[in-house]
Amino acid sequence: MANRSYLYSADSMPNEAEIPQRIRCISEHNRDVPLAHKLLVGRGTTMVPSMIWNPPIGIAADYAGGAALLRDLLSAVGEGLEDDAEFAACVARTTAHLDKQQAKYFVLETGEIVSMTDEDPAASVRRLVAEDIPDAVARAEAAIAGRNDDWLASVRADWQRHFASFYSEALYFSFPG
């Protein structure tokens, strides 16, 4: 079984008492938390209880802000990939799915990823929230503004790793209704 990060949307954040009533599947990505997932949870990022695992290792964030950030970066990346039909198809699938599954919040589940190391899962998620996600957002914002061309070129050269996740209405961990 591949370890994955799972991304969902919901109209409320998970809390100690309950998970959101309606959870929509967004994406899953094997063996990593990809750049796209980090950017999608890059606005209003906070740790929340997991909807899948016992430790408090979920990450929630503003849906509209994260989706806008990813769209802006995809546009900047695409400026160097105008003739790449595979990239264009990936962007079209991703943005259509984000439009279809829109809610108030993104909820990122990283339990399978953070359990791959000997580090405490909650500490790994705290590092994601405090360091990795803000760093990815800062780099993306600088690239979008034309101030991080080297990073943008590296993302463009390896765009599949960053953006070609599995987007679907049903993920390995899906929720009823």
C-alpha positions as CSV (number, residue, x, y, z in Angstrom):
1,M,0.0,0.0,0.0
2,A,1.3,3.4,-0.9
3,N,1.3,6.1,1.8
4,R,-0.7,9.1,0.6
5,S,-1.7,12.6,1.6
6,Y,-5.4,13.1,1.3
7,L,-7.1,16.5,0.6
8,Y,-10.8,17.1,1.2
9,S,-13.1,20.1,1.4
10,A,-15.8,20.8,4.0
11,D,-18.1,23.6,5.1
12,S,-16.8,23.4,8.7
13,M,-13.5,22.4,10.3
14,P,-13.2,19.1,12.2
15,N,-13.2,19.7,15.9
16,E,-12.9,17.5,19.0
17,A,-16.7,16.8,19.0
18,E,-17.3,15.9,15.4
19,I,-16.1,15.8,11.8
20,P,-17.9,18.0,9.3
21,Q,-21.3,16.8,8.0
22,R,-20.4,16.9,4.3
23,I,-16.9,16.1,3.2
24,R,-16.0,16.3,-0.4
25,C,-13.0,14.4,-1.9
26,I,-10.4,16.5,-3.6
27,S,-7.2,14.7,-4.2
28,E,-4.7,12.1,-3.0
29,H,-1.0,12.0,-3.7
30,N,1.4,9.0,-3.2
31,R,4.5,9.1,-0.9
32,D,4.5,12.9,-0.3
33,V,2.6,16.1,0.5
34,P,3.0,17.7,-2.9
35,L,3.4,21.4,-3.5
36,A,-0.2,21.7,-4.8
37,H,-1.5,20.3,-1.4
38,K,0.7,22.7,0.5
39,L,-0.5,25.7,-1.5
40,L,-4.1,24.7,-1.2
41,V,-3.9,24.7,2.6
42,G,-1.7,27.8,2.5
43,R,-4.2,30.4,3.6
44,G,-5.5,30.5,7.1
45,T,-3.6,27.3,7.9
46,T,-4.4,25.6,11.3
47,M,-4.0,22.2,12.9
48,V,-7.2,20.4,13.6
49,P,-8.2,16.9,14.8
50,S,-7.8,14.3,12.1
51,M,-10.9,13.0,10.5
52,I,-9.2,9.6,9.9
53,W,-6.6,9.1,12.7
54,N,-6.5,9.5,16.4
55,P,-3.7,12.1,16.8
56,P,-4.6,15.7,16.2
57,I,-2.8,15.8,12.9
58,G,-5.2,17.3,10.4
59,I,-4.6,20.6,8.7
60,A,-7.4,23.0,7.7
61,A,-7.3,26.2,5.7
62,D,-9.4,28.7,3.7
63,Y,-10.6,27.1,0.5
64,A,-11.0,30.2,-1.7
65,G,-7.6,31.6,-0.7
66,G,-5.7,28.3,-1.3
67,A,-7.5,27.6,-4.6
68,A,-6.7,31.1,-5.9
69,L,-3.0,30.7,-4.9
70,L,-2.7,27.4,-6.7
71,R,-4.4,28.8,-9.8
72,D,-2.1,31.8,-9.9
73,L,1.0,29.5,-9.6
74,L,-0.3,27.1,-12.3
75,S,-0.7,30.2,-14.6
76,A,2.9,31.3,-13.9
77,V,4.2,27.7,-14.4
78,G,2.1,27.5,-17.6
79,E,3.8,30.5,-19.1
80,G,6.8,28.3,-19.8
81,L,4.8,25.3,-20.9
82,E,2.4,26.7,-23.5
83,D,3.1,23.8,-25.9
84,D,2.7,21.0,-23.2
85,A,-0.7,19.4,-23.8
86,E,-0.2,17.1,-20.8
87,F,0.3,20.1,-18.5
88,A,-2.7,21.9,-20.0
89,A,-4.9,18.9,-19.4
90,C,-3.6,18.5,-15.8
91,V,-4.5,22.2,-15.1
92,A,-7.9,21.8,-16.7
93,R,-8.8,18.7,-14.7
94,T,-7.5,20.2,-11.5
95,T,-9.3,23.5,-11.7
96,A,-12.6,21.9,-12.9
97,H,-12.4,19.5,-9.9
98,L,-11.7,22.4,-7.5
99,D,-14.6,24.3,-8.8
100,K,-16.9,21.3,-8.5
101,Q,-15.9,20.3,-5.0
102,Q,-15.7,23.9,-3.6
103,A,-16.5,24.4,0.1
104,K,-15.4,26.8,2.9
105,Y,-12.3,24.9,4.0
106,F,-9.7,22.5,2.7
107,V,-8.8,19.7,5.1
108,L,-5.4,17.9,4.5
109,E,-4.8,14.5,6.1
110,T,-1.1,13.6,6.3
111,G,-1.2,10.7,8.7
112,E,0.2,8.1,6.3
113,I,3.0,10.4,5.2
114,V,4.1,11.6,8.7
115,S,4.0,8.0,10.0
116,M,6.7,7.0,7.6
117,T,9.5,8.4,9.8
118,D,10.4,7.9,13.5
119,E,9.4,11.5,14.3
120,D,6.2,12.1,16.4
121,P,3.3,12.5,13.9
122,A,2.0,15.6,15.7
123,A,5.5,17.2,15.6
124,S,5.8,16.5,11.9
125,V,2.4,18.2,11.2
126,R,3.4,21.1,13.4
127,R,6.5,21.5,11.3
128,L,4.4,21.4,8.1
129,V,2.1,24.1,9.4
130,A,4.8,26.3,10.9
131,E,7.6,25.9,8.3
132,D,7.0,23.8,5.2
133,I,3.6,25.3,4.1
134,P,4.5,28.9,4.8
135,D,7.8,28.4,2.9
136,A,6.0,26.9,-0.1
137,V,3.5,29.8,0.0
138,A,6.3,32.4,0.2
139,R,8.2,30.9,-2.7
140,A,5.0,30.6,-4.8
141,E,4.0,34.2,-4.1
142,A,7.5,35.4,-5.0
143,A,7.4,33.4,-8.3
144,I,4.0,34.7,-9.2
145,A,5.3,38.3,-8.6
146,G,8.3,37.6,-10.9
147,R,10.8,37.5,-8.0
148,N,11.7,33.8,-7.9
149,D,12.5,32.7,-11.4
150,D,14.9,30.0,-10.5
151,W,12.4,28.3,-8.2
152,L,9.7,28.7,-10.8
153,A,11.9,27.1,-13.4
154,S,12.6,24.1,-11.1
155,V,8.9,23.6,-10.5
156,R,8.2,23.9,-14.2
157,A,10.8,21.3,-15.0
158,D,9.3,18.8,-12.6
159,W,5.6,19.9,-12.7
160,Q,4.2,16.3,-12.6
161,R,5.7,15.7,-9.1
162,H,4.1,18.9,-7.9
163,F,0.7,19.0,-9.6
164,A,-0.2,15.7,-11.1
165,S,-2.0,14.2,-8.1
166,F,-5.1,12.0,-8.3
167,Y,-8.2,14.2,-8.3
168,S,-11.5,12.4,-7.8
169,E,-14.8,12.4,-6.0
170,A,-13.8,9.1,-4.3
171,L,-10.4,8.6,-2.6
172,Y,-9.0,5.7,-0.7
173,F,-10.5,7.3,2.5
174,S,-13.9,8.6,1.5
175,F,-16.7,9.7,3.7
176,P,-20.4,8.8,3.3
177,G,-23.0,11.3,2.1
